[in-house]
Amino acid sequence: MISADDALKAHARTGSEPAHASLRDRLKRGWLVTMALLVCVTGSNAVMAAATLPDPVVHADFDELSAGKLPGGLQIKTQFSAPDVVPGVAGSAWRTDGFSSYAEGKLSLSPSSGLTLSLWVALESYPSDLEVPVKDMVPSSFIQQAAGGKGFDLYIDAYGRWGFKVATSAGVLRIQAKSKFPLRRWVHLVATVDVSTGVASLYQGDELIGTVRGVPGMTLELASTPLRLAAAPTDTKILDFTINRLNGAFDQVAVYAAALNAEQRRLLSGPSSTTSAEPALVVPATRFANDTLRPRVHPLPPANWTNEPHGLIRIGDTWHVFYQRTPNGPFKTLMHWGHMTSRDLVVWESQPDALMPELQSDDFGFDMKGIWSGHVIADGGKAFAFYTSVNHGDRLAASNPGVAMAISEDPQLREWKKTGPILNSRGARDMRDPFLWKEGGTWHMIIGAALDTGGGLLYYVLEPGDKGGRWQPRPRFTDPSYRMLDIGSEIWEMPVFEQLSDGVWILLVNPIGGKVSKYGEPSTRAVYWTGTWSDGTFKPFSPTPKLLDLVPGHLAPTVGRADDGSLRAIGIIDERRTPLAQRQAGWAHTFSLPRTWYLLRDNRTLGQRPAPELVKLRQGAVVDRSGVSIGRDPVSLDAGHGAYEMLIELDDAPADAAPVQLDVLASPDGREFTRLIFDRVRGEVMVDKSRSTLSADGEGPQVMKGSYAADSFGAMRRIRAIVDGSTVEVFINDAAAYSVRSYPSLANSTGIRISADTAQPMKAAVKVWPLRLPQ
């Protein structure tokens, strides 16, 4: 094996310097680039001549990007304060965000010259697109200079189909790869166009993907547009979002005005094509470092858009939660199943997406339009994911929507094999979100549905048989009818059915549509019934549903059992700001902190308290005061940290006690604050956001009220508030709960004030704990 120094000396004897400025450095570092040598044997003497590269017309290795120096000839566009820098195949790489970032630069070529594109790419996911049939989709591009049918384009679509096309005087030459583009590893792409022979070729590492022939002596039909990386020739839009850009990392990008031969292409080689790109696909902390509204201790994906969590399950010593995800930006389209894991429900680690839309033919896939919510169960040493699959086919014949299944025998639940649809929407106008449980040896499934009478459920039981049995429909799950239980919705989503105690079960659903709207009355929120379950029928104690939370803001919880059999629940705390604000933030929605569900003493009402595991977040109380007087003069406190937990323990209240006012996210000058009001006499809570922000980004009602049932939850004595970024979660007596979002615009809107409009101050004990993720 020739040494790096020997290779450099041999190369120097040819009278040429390396074309890449980084080639010498790579050789000196002992990097995996090997100089191609031509050996000519004359007698007993070996004369070596090194292959050489022409000078690239564009070259970017991104090694100095962290110092603010842009790669040669390229400008990086991003809405964030600086481009993301991550580890590359050599030195540093540029991390794209999937929606706002791309690179562009000038590129001048001669129509009679050849062309070589060389770049290293690692994709986290395939690009997004509209939820339209395949023929109407607009692919994204790794690198392109294309417009009006001219130029070249190394492209990829939302299903991982990729290839290369180039316009020439002999027509448009196209090479389509037969296999999907690999995700989450570094891939070296090389495309060449030899005008002298009329041949275009596409390579993945050393593998020839394909060639196509034009005519010898042809010329390039060039486009008079900038060269672009990670952006398509045509943008696709949803509201304020460009959705068809690339989410990944780029390194060692070069464009040559010639078709490189085999020996020259070897000079561009690098690590094995199976090299993991996990370090490069981590979202750098710098992207959101200055975002004071982004939670720090709540579970949430590393970036972009999320929605309902589902499939909370404990396998061995690891919790898994799956969730609705757009991996490429803060917008909703072509849903994936995201995946996070935790050992303690406190520190969460992001995993590769578990499921994504796919095609089974050139133009159809049973889940091509999205992997919607569902449930995960474990049985017989395997995990089973049941999810809502949607496509562009017939409602019944194509199971659109349908319930599909995937199986994992991987202890880490990272690898899944889809088995296809198992149910269609027969019996309902629409359906989604299966939930399963096992009773004795029998599996049961309920599915949220739109029925002729409004929201309801479909109910199935798995009957034993060949190939695992058959799901048989049952006529009714509840008694009384769904019409009597519904609140005027069109469909029920995200059902949950769990046992709370001996003889008492809870059915929870999230009604939407019809009379229900996000900011209307009734509003979009989770409701539940408690009752009995026997002989395949749930009988609620009352047909009138109870509200999961006292005010809207938290919904669609997923539940799982801890080791002691108690229930843990994690829901979504949805956005209450404009789509433009979500785009500018680069992320949307967050999950709630885990709660413990239990049955209150009235044997009818669900109690909710912070999961006991959350105590690990506390970093030692910065405030611990008893005998605090709460009156018209506010008690001002300093949490000492961006995220904190606060506990107010009130003395017994007189019959005419004034409401307690707790201002959080408050600025020192009083211009911004979010007021939480607790009226013990009227049995009412209120969230007043009328002065919560100076910006115009907020949406929804400024004042929200909710009734507090003291006969179920007890007199208001213990008020617990957990504030983290834009999330505010409140627990009263560790029994009643609600969670909301608030978006102050001032960086110093972090203060706390406690007051009551009374001349007779009341006494309380107050504690405040800063919250940090354990190291």
C-alpha positions in Angstrom: 0.0 0.0 0.0 1.5 3.3 -1.1 1.6 5.9 1.7 0.0 9.3 1.6 3.4 11.0 1.4 4.5 8.7 -1.4 1.3 9.3 -3.3 1.8 13.1 -3.0 5.4 12.8 -4.2 4.3 10.6 -7.2 1.6 13.1 -7.9 4.1 16.0 -7.7 6.3 14.3 -10.3 3.5 14.7 -12.8 3.8 18.4 -12.5 0.2 18.9 -11.3 -1.2 19.8 -7.9 -4.4 18.1 -6.7 -7.5 19.7 -8.2 -9.3 19.8 -4.8 -7.8 22.0 -2.2 -8.8 19.4 0.4 -7.2 16.4 -1.4 -3.8 17.0 0.1 -5.3 17.4 3.5 -7.3 14.2 3.1 -4.3 12.2 2.1 -2.2 13.6 4.9 -4.9 12.6 7.4 -4.7 9.0 6.1 -8.3 9.4 4.9 -9.9 6.7 2.8 -9.2 8.4 -0.5 -6.7 6.3 -2.4 -4.7 7.8 -5.3 -5.4 5.9 -8.5 -2.1 4.8 -10.0 -1.3 3.8 -13.5 1.6 1.3 -13.5 3.6 0.8 -16.7 6.1 -2.1 -16.5 9.3 -1.6 -18.6 11.7 -4.4 -18.0 12.2 -4.5 -14.3 11.3 -0.9 -13.7 7.8 0.3 -12.7 7.0 3.8 -13.8 4.0 5.3 -12.0 1.9 8.2 -13.3 -1.0 9.4 -11.2 -4.4 10.2 -12.7 -5.3 13.8 -12.4 -8.6 15.7 -12.1 -9.4 18.8 -14.0 -10.2 21.9 -12.0 -13.8 21.9 -10.8 -16.0 24.8 -11.9 -17.8 24.4 -8.5 -16.3 22.9 -5.4 -17.7 23.0 -1.8 -16.4 20.9 1.1 -18.2 23.0 3.8 -15.2 22.7 6.2 -15.1 26.4 7.0 -18.9 26.8 7.2 -18.8 26.9 11.0 -16.4 29.9 10.8 -19.0 31.7 8.6 -17.1 31.2 5.4 -19.3 30.1 2.6 -18.2 27.2 0.4 -16.6 28.1 -2.9 -19.1 29.8 -5.3 -22.2 28.9 -3.3 -24.6 30.9 -1.1 -26.6 29.0 1.5 -30.1 30.3 2.1 -31.8 29.6 5.4 -34.4 31.3 7.6 -32.3 30.5 10.7 -29.5 32.7 12.0 -26.8 30.6 10.4 -26.5 27.4 8.3 -26.4 24.2 10.2 -23.0 22.5 10.5 -22.6 18.8 11.2 -19.9 16.1 10.9 -19.3 15.2 7.3 -17.5 12.5 5.4 -14.4 14.6 5.7 -14.5 17.5 8.2 -17.8 19.3 8.2 -21.0 19.0 6.3 -23.9 21.3 5.7 -27.2 20.2 7.3 -30.4 21.2 5.5 -33.7 21.7 7.3 -36.1 20.3 4.6 -38.1 23.5 3.9 -36.2 26.8 4.2 -32.6 25.9 3.4 -30.9 25.4 0.0 -27.7 26.5 -1.7 -27.2 28.2 -5.0 -24.4 29.6 -7.1 -23.3 30.6 -10.5 -22.4 27.8 -13.0 -21.1 28.5 -16.5 -20.6 25.5 -18.8 -19.9 25.2 -22.5 -22.6 23.3 -24.5 -19.8 21.3 -26.1 -18.1 20.4 -22.9 -18.9 17.3 -20.8 -20.3 17.3 -17.3 -19.6 15.5 -14.0 -21.5 16.0 -10.8 -20.0 14.6 -7.6 -21.5 14.9 -4.2 -21.9 13.1 -0.9 -25.5 13.1 0.5 -27.2 11.7 3.6 -31.0 12.0 3.7 -33.0 11.7 6.9 -36.2 11.3 4.8 -37.5 11.6 1.3 -38.8 15.1 0.3 -42.4 16.0 1.0 -45.0 16.7 -1.6 -48.7 17.4 -1.9 -51.1 14.5 -1.2 -51.9 14.0 -4.9 -51.6 11.1 -7.3 -48.1 10.2 -8.4 -48.5 11.8 -11.9 -49.1 15.2 -10.3 -46.2 15.1 -7.9 -43.1 17.4 -8.2 -39.8 15.8 -7.3 -37.1 17.5 -5.4 -33.4 17.6 -6.4 -30.0 16.8 -4.9 -28.4 19.2 -7.4 -29.9 20.8 -10.5 -29.6 23.7 -13.0 -32.8 23.2 -14.8 -35.7 25.3 -16.2 -38.0 25.1 -19.2 -37.0 21.6 -20.2 -33.3 22.5 -20.3 -30.3 21.8 -18.1 -29.7 18.9 -15.8 -31.3 17.5 -12.7 -30.3 14.8 -10.2 -33.7 14.3 -8.6 -35.6 12.4 -6.0 -39.3 12.1 -5.2 -41.4 11.6 -2.0 -41.2 7.8 -2.3 -37.4 7.6 -2.7 -37.4 7.1 -6.5 -34.5 8.9 -7.9 -32.4 9.4 -11.1 -30.7 11.8 -13.4 -31.8 13.7 -16.5 -30.0 16.1 -18.8 -31.2 18.0 -21.8 -29.0 17.6 -24.9 -29.3 18.3 -28.6 -30.2 14.6 -28.9 -33.1 15.1 -26.6 -33.6 14.7 -22.8 -31.5 11.7 -21.5 -32.9 10.1 -18.4 -31.6 7.4 -16.1 -34.0 6.1 -13.4 -32.6 4.1 -10.5 -34.3 0.7 -9.9 -34.0 0.8 -6.1 -35.1 3.4 -3.6 -32.5 5.9 -2.4 -31.0 4.7 0.9 -31.8 6.7 4.0 -29.6 7.7 7.0 -26.3 6.8 5.5 -23.7 8.7 3.4 -24.1 8.0 -0.3 -21.7 9.2 -3.0 -23.4 10.2 -6.2 -21.7 10.8 -9.5 -23.4 11.7 -12.8 -21.4 12.1 -16.0 -22.3 13.3 -19.5 -19.7 12.5 -22.2 -20.7 14.6 -25.2 -18.1 13.1 -27.5 -19.5 9.6 -27.1 -23.1 10.7 -26.4 -23.3 8.7 -23.2 -24.7 9.8 -19.8 -24.0 7.7 -16.7 -25.2 7.6 -13.1 -23.2 6.0 -10.3 -23.9 5.3 -6.6 -20.5 5.0 -5.1 -18.7 2.5 -7.4 -21.9 1.0 -8.6 -23.1 1.9 -12.1 -26.8 2.7 -11.7 -27.4 3.1 -15.4 -26.4 4.6 -18.7 -28.3 6.2 -21.6 -27.1 7.0 -25.1 -27.7 10.1 -27.1 -25.6 10.6 -30.2 -21.8 11.2 -30.4 -20.9 14.8 -30.7 -24.1 16.0 -29.1 -24.2 19.2 -27.1 -25.7 20.2 -23.8 -28.9 22.2 -23.7 -28.1 24.4 -20.8 -30.5 26.4 -18.6 -29.8 30.0 -17.7 -30.6 29.6 -14.0 -28.5 29.3 -10.9 -27.1 26.0 -9.8 -29.0 24.8 -6.8 -28.6 22.1 -4.1 -31.5 20.6 -2.0 -34.1 22.5 -4.0 -36.3 21.5 -7.0 -36.6 23.5 -10.2 -40.2 24.1 -9.3 -41.3 24.8 -5.7 -44.4 23.2 -4.3 -46.3 25.2 -1.7 -48.7 24.6 1.2 -49.8 27.9 2.8 -46.6 29.8 3.8 -44.4 26.7 3.3 -42.2 25.4 0.5 -42.5 21.7 1.1 -40.4 19.9 -1.6 -36.8 20.6 -0.4 -34.4 18.1 1.0 -33.9 17.1 4.7 -30.4 15.8 5.0 -26.6 16.6 4.9 -24.3 17.5 2.0 -20.6 17.3 1.7 -17.8 17.3 -0.9 -19.8 18.8 -3.8 -18.1 19.3 -7.1 -19.0 20.1 -10.7 -16.6 19.5 -13.6 -16.9 20.7 -17.1 -15.9 17.3 -18.4 -16.9 13.7 -18.2 -14.5 12.1 -15.7 -13.2 8.7 -16.6 -13.0 5.7 -14.3 -9.6 6.5 -12.9 -10.5 10.1 -12.2 -13.8 9.0 -10.5 -11.7 6.9 -8.1 -10.1 10.1 -6.9 -13.5 11.2 -5.6 -14.2 8.0 -3.7 -14.4 8.0 0.1 -15.8 5.9 2.9 -17.8 2.8 2.5 -21.3 3.4 1.0 -22.7 1.8 4.1 -21.3 4.4 6.4 -23.9 5.6 8.9 -24.8 9.2 8.8 -26.4 9.4 12.2 -24.1 12.1 13.6 -24.7 14.3 10.5 -28.5 13.9 10.8 -28.8 15.2 14.3 -30.4 18.6 14.3 -27.7 20.9 15.8 -28.6 22.6 19.0 -27.6 25.9 17.4 -30.8 25.9 15.2 -33.1 26.6 18.1 -30.6 27.9 20.7 -32.3 31.4 20.8 -35.9 30.1 20.6 -37.2 30.9 24.1 -40.6 29.5 23.1 -39.3 26.0 22.4 -39.8 23.7 25.4 -36.6 22.3 26.9 -37.9 19.5 29.1 -41.0 18.4 27.3 -40.8 15.4 24.9 -40.9 16.6 21.4 -39.3 15.8 18.0 -35.9 17.4 17.1 -37.6 19.7 14.6 -40.5 20.3 12.2 -44.1 19.2 12.5 -45.7 16.7 14.9 -49.2 15.8 16.0 -50.9 13.1 17.9 -48.7 10.7 19.9 -49.8 7.1 19.8 -48.6 3.6 20.7 -47.1 4.4 24.1 -45.7 1.0 25.1 -43.0 -0.3 27.4 -40.8 -3.1 26.0 -38.3 -4.4 28.5 -36.9 -1.3 30.2 -37.6 1.1 27.4 -40.7 3.2 26.7 -41.6 3.8 23.1 -43.9 6.4 21.7 -44.9 6.8 18.1 -46.4 10.0 16.7 -47.6 11.8 13.6 -44.8 13.5 11.8 -43.8 15.5 8.8 -40.0 15.1 9.0 -39.3 17.9 6.4 -40.9 21.0 7.9 -43.5 22.5 10.2 -46.4 21.6 7.9 -48.8 18.7 7.5 -48.5 16.4 4.5 -47.7 12.7 3.7 -47.7 11.7 7.4 -44.9 9.5 8.8 -44.8 7.6 12.1 -42.1 9.2 14.2 -40.5 7.3 17.0 -39.0 8.3 20.3 -37.7 6.2 23.2 -37.0 6.7 26.9 -35.8 4.7 29.9 -37.5 6.9 32.4 -40.3 9.0 30.6 -38.0 12.0 31.2 -35.1 11.9 28.8 -36.3 11.0 25.3 -34.2 10.0 22.3 -35.3 10.4 18.8 -35.2 7.3 16.6 -35.5 6.9 12.8 -39.1 7.1 11.5 -40.8 3.8 12.0 -43.2 4.0 9.0 -43.5 6.1 6.0 -45.8 6.3 2.9 -44.7 3.8 0.1 -45.7 2.6 -3.3 -46.3 -1.0 -4.2 -46.5 -0.3 -7.9 -45.6 2.6 -10.3 -48.5 4.7 -9.2 -50.2 3.1 -6.2 -49.6 2.3 -2.6 -52.1 1.4 0.1 -50.6 4.0 2.4 -49.2 6.3 -0.2 -51.1 9.3 1.1 -50.0 8.9 4.7 -49.4 6.8 7.8 -52.0 8.1 10.1 -52.5 7.4 13.8 -53.0 4.0 15.4 -51.7 1.8 18.2 -48.8 -0.6 19.0 -49.2 -3.8 20.9 -46.9 -6.6 21.9 -47.8 -10.3 21.8 -45.9 -13.5 21.4 -42.5 -11.8 21.4 -43.4 -9.5 18.5 -44.7 -5.9 18.2 -47.7 -5.1 16.0 -48.4 -1.6 14.7 -52.0 -1.0 13.6 -52.3 2.2 11.7 -54.7 4.2 9.5 -53.6 3.9 5.9 -54.9 6.3 3.2 -54.4 6.4 -0.5 -56.0 7.7 -3.7 -58.0 4.5 -4.5 -61.5 3.3 -4.0 -62.9 3.6 -0.4 -63.6 -0.1 0.0 -61.7 -2.0 -2.6 -58.5 0.0 -2.0 -59.1 0.3 1.8 -59.1 4.1 1.6 -59.0 4.7 4.5 -58.1 1.4 6.0 -56.5 -0.2 9.0 -53.1 -1.7 8.0 -50.6 -3.6 10.0 -46.9 -3.9 10.4 -44.8 -6.3 12.4 -41.5 -5.8 14.2 -39.3 -8.6 15.7 -36.7 -6.0 16.5 -36.4 -5.5 20.3 -35.7 -1.8 19.6 -38.8 -1.5 17.4 -36.7 0.2 14.7 -37.3 -2.3 11.9 -40.9 -2.9 10.7 -42.4 -5.1 7.9 -45.7 -4.0 6.5 -48.3 -6.7 5.9 -50.9 -4.5 4.2 -54.5 -3.5 5.0 -56.6 -5.7 7.2 -59.8 -3.7 7.3 -61.6 -1.1 5.2 -64.2 1.5 6.2 -67.2 -0.7 5.5 -70.0 0.3 8.0 -68.8 4.0 8.2 -68.5 7.1 6.1 -65.0 7.5 7.4 -62.7 6.0 10.0 -59.3 6.3 11.6 -57.1 5.5 14.6 -57.4 1.9 15.8 -57.0 1.1 19.5 -56.5 -2.5 20.7 -56.6 -4.4 24.0 -56.6 -8.1 25.0 -59.1 -9.6 27.3 -58.4 -13.1 28.3 -57.2 -14.7 25.1 -59.2 -12.4 22.8 -58.0 -9.2 21.0 -60.5 -6.4 20.6 -60.2 -3.3 18.4 -62.2 0.0 18.3 -61.7 2.5 15.5 -62.8 6.2 15.5 -65.6 6.6 12.9 -67.9 8.9 11.1 -71.4 7.3 11.2 -74.7 8.4 9.7 -75.6 9.8 13.2 -72.3 11.6 13.7 -69.2 10.5 15.6 -68.9 7.0 16.9 -66.8 3.8 16.8 -66.4 0.6 14.8 -65.8 -2.4 16.9 -64.1 -5.7 15.9 -63.0 -8.9 17.7 -60.3 -11.2 16.4 -61.7 -14.6 16.0 -59.1 -17.5 15.8 -58.5 -19.1 12.5 -55.9 -19.8 9.8 -53.2 -17.2 9.3 -53.8 -15.5 12.6 -57.5 -15.3 12.6 -60.1 -12.9 11.2 -61.4 -9.6 12.5 -65.1 -9.8 12.8 -67.3 -6.7 13.2 -69.6 -6.3 16.2 -72.8 -4.2 15.9 -72.3 -2.0 18.9 -69.6 -1.2 21.5 -71.6 1.1 23.8 -75.0 1.1 25.3 -76.5 3.7 24.9 -76.1 4.5 21.2 -73.3 6.7 19.8 -76.0 9.3 18.9 -76.8 9.8 22.6 -73.1 10.0 23.5 -71.9 12.4 20.8 -71.6 16.1 21.2 -72.5 17.0 17.6 -69.3 15.9 15.9 -68.6 14.4 12.5 -66.1 11.8 13.6 -64.4 10.5 16.7 -60.6 10.3 16.6 -57.9 8.7 18.8 -60.1 6.4 21.0 -58.7 5.0 24.2 -60.3 2.2 26.3 -58.6 1.2 29.5 -59.5 -0.3 32.9 -59.1 2.2 35.8 -60.1 -0.1 38.6 -62.0 -3.3 39.3 -65.3 -2.8 37.5 -64.6 0.7 36.1 -63.4 1.4 32.6 -62.7 4.6 30.7 -63.6 5.3 27.1 -61.9 8.5 25.7 -62.4 10.0 22.3 -61.5 13.2 20.5 -64.6 14.5 18.6 -64.0 16.8 15.6 -66.0 18.3 12.8 -69.7 19.0 12.7 -70.5 21.5 15.5 -67.0 21.0 17.0 -64.2 23.3 15.9 -60.8 24.2 17.3 -61.8 27.6 18.6 -65.6 27.2 18.8 -68.0 25.8 21.3 -68.0 22.9 21.6 -64.2 23.1 21.0 -61.8 20.4 19.8 -60.8 18.5 23.0 -60.7 15.0 24.5 -63.9 13.8 26.3 -64.5 10.6 28.2 -67.0 8.4 29.9 -66.4 6.0 32.8 -68.6 2.9 33.1 -68.7 -0.9 33.2 -67.6 -3.4 30.6 -69.0 -6.9 30.3 -70.1 -9.2 27.5 -68.7 -7.0 24.8 -70.6 -3.9 25.8 -69.4 -0.7 27.5 -72.1 1.0 29.7 -71.2 4.5 30.8 -72.4 5.7 34.2 -73.8 8.8 32.3 -74.3 9.4 28.6 -73.0 13.0 29.1 -69.2 13.0 28.5 -66.8 14.5 30.9 -64.0 16.8 29.7 -60.5 15.5 30.0 -59.0 18.9 30.7 -60.6 21.9 32.4 -59.9 24.2 29.4 -58.9 23.3 25.8 -55.3 23.0 24.7 -54.3 19.4 25.4 -55.9 16.4 23.5 -55.4 13.0 22.0 -53.5 11.3 24.8 -51.8 7.9 24.3 -51.6 5.6 27.3 -49.4 2.8 28.5 -48.9 0.8 31.7 -45.9 1.3 34.0 -44.3 -1.6 35.8 -46.7 -1.2 38.7 -49.7 -1.4 36.4 -50.5 2.3 36.8 -51.4 4.3 33.6 -49.2 6.9 32.0 -50.6 9.3 29.4 -48.9 11.7 26.9 -51.0 14.0 24.7 -50.4 16.8 22.3 -50.4 20.4 23.3 -51.3 21.9 20.0 -50.2 25.2 18.4 -52.2 28.4 19.0 -50.2 30.6 16.7 -50.4 31.4 13.0 -48.9 29.2 10.2 -46.5 32.0 9.4 -45.2 31.9 13.0 -44.9 28.1 12.9 -42.8 28.4 9.7 -40.6 31.1 11.2 -40.1 28.9 14.3 -39.2 25.8 12.3 -41.3 23.5 14.4 -45.0 23.0 15.4 -46.8 21.3 18.3 -45.3 19.7 21.4 -46.2 16.8 23.6 -47.4 17.1 27.2 -45.3 15.9 30.0 -46.4 12.4 31.0 -49.4 12.2 33.4 -50.6 9.5 35.7 -54.2 8.5 35.2 -56.2 7.2 38.2 -59.8 6.9 39.4 -60.9 9.5 42.0 -62.8 8.6 45.1 -66.2 9.3 43.5 -65.6 6.2 41.4 -66.7 8.2 38.4 -64.1 10.8 37.6 -60.6 10.5 36.1 -57.8 12.0 38.1 -54.6 13.3 36.5 -51.3 14.2 38.1 -47.7 14.6 36.9 -46.1 11.3 36.4 -43.8 10.5 39.4 -40.8 10.1 37.1 -40.8 13.9 36.5 -39.3 14.5 40.0 -36.0 13.8 38.3 -36.3 17.1 36.5 -36.1 19.2 39.7 -32.8 20.8 40.4 -33.4 22.0 44.0 -35.9 24.6 45.0 -34.9 28.2 44.5 -38.0 29.3 46.3 -39.4 27.6 49.5 -41.5 30.0 51.5 -44.3 29.4 53.9 -46.7 32.0 55.3 -46.7 34.0 52.0 -49.4 36.7 52.0 -51.4 36.8 48.8 -53.3 40.0 48.3 -53.5 43.0 46.0 -49.8 43.6 46.1 -48.4 40.9 43.9 -45.8 38.5 45.2 -43.1 38.5 42.6 -40.7 35.5 42.2 -37.7 34.6 40.1 -37.8 31.1 38.8 -34.1 31.3 38.1 -34.4 29.1 35.0 -36.4 29.0 31.7 -38.3 25.9 32.8 -39.7 25.5 36.3 -42.3 23.8 38.4 -44.3 25.8 40.9 -46.5 24.7 43.8 -48.9 26.9 45.7 -50.5 25.4 48.8 -53.4 27.6 49.9 -54.8 27.7 53.4 -58.5 27.0 53.8 -60.6 29.6 52.0 -63.4 31.6 53.6 -66.8 31.5 51.9 -66.1 34.9 50.1 -62.5 34.2 49.2 -61.2 36.2 46.2 -59.9 34.3 43.2 -56.2 33.6 43.1 -54.4 35.1 40.2 -51.1 33.5 39.0 -49.2 35.4 36.3 -46.6 33.4 34.4 -44.4 34.4 31.4 -44.6 37.9 32.8 -42.2 40.7 31.7 -40.8 43.0 34.4 -42.5 46.0 33.0 -45.9 44.3 33.0 -46.5 44.6 29.3 -46.7 40.8 28.9 -48.1 38.1 31.1 -50.4 35.1 30.9 -52.9 35.1 33.8 -54.2 31.9 35.4 -57.2 32.5 37.6 -58.5 30.1 40.2 -61.9 30.9 41.6 -62.6 28.6 44.6 -66.0 30.1 45.4 -67.5 29.9 41.9 -65.7 26.6 41.1 -64.1 28.1 38.0 -60.7 28.4 36.3 -59.7 30.9 33.7 -56.8 31.4 31.3 -56.5 35.1 30.3 -54.0 35.6 27.4 -55.2 39.1 26.4 -51.9 40.5 27.5 -49.7 37.5 26.9 -47.8 38.8 23.9 -47.0 42.0 22.0 -46.8 40.1 18.7 -49.7 39.3 16.3 -48.7 35.6 16.1 -51.3 34.3 18.5 -54.5 32.5 17.4 -57.7 31.6 19.1 -59.7 33.0 22.1 -57.8 35.2 24.5 -59.9 34.1 27.4 -60.8 30.5 28.2 -63.0 29.4 31.1 -63.7 26.0 32.6 -65.8 24.6 35.4 -64.1 22.9 38.4 -66.0 20.2 40.2 -65.0 20.4 43.8 -67.2 17.5 44.8 -64.9 15.3 42.5 -61.6 17.1 42.7 -61.8 18.5 46.2 -61.6 22.2 47.2 -58.8 24.1 45.4 -55.8 23.8 47.8 -52.8 22.7 45.8 -52.1 24.6 42.5 -49.2 23.2 40.5 -47.9 24.9 37.4 -45.1 23.7 35.1 -43.9 26.3 32.7 -41.5 25.3 29.9 -41.0 27.6 26.9 -44.5 28.2 25.4 -46.1 25.4 27.4 -48.0 25.9 30.7 -49.4 22.8 32.4 -51.5 23.1 35.5 -52.6 20.5 38.0 -55.1 21.3 40.8 -54.9 19.0 43.8 -53.0 16.6 41.5 -56.4 15.6 40.2 -57.7 18.1 37.7 -55.5 19.3 34.8 -55.1 21.5 31.8 -52.3 22.5 29.4 -52.1 25.6 27.2 -49.7 27.4 24.9 -48.6 31.0 25.2 -46.2 33.0 23.1 -44.6 36.1 24.8 -42.4 38.1 22.4 -40.0 39.6 25.0 -37.0 37.6 26.0 -37.4 38.7 29.7 -41.0 37.5 30.0 -40.2 34.8 32.4 -41.4 36.2 35.7 -44.0 35.0 38.2 -46.6 37.0 40.1 -49.2 35.8 42.6 -52.0 38.1 43.7 -55.7 38.2 44.8 -58.1 41.2 44.6 -58.8 41.3 48.3 -58.2 43.5 51.3 -57.8 40.4 53.4 -54.7 38.6 52.2 -54.7 34.8 52.3 -51.8 32.7 53.4 -50.0 30.1 51.3 -46.8 28.1 51.0 -44.9 28.5 47.8 -42.2 26.4 46.2 -40.4 26.8 42.9 -38.1 24.2 41.3 -36.0 24.9 38.2 -36.3 22.0 35.8 -33.5 20.6 33.7 -33.0 17.3 31.9 -30.7 15.0 33.9 -27.3 14.6 32.4 
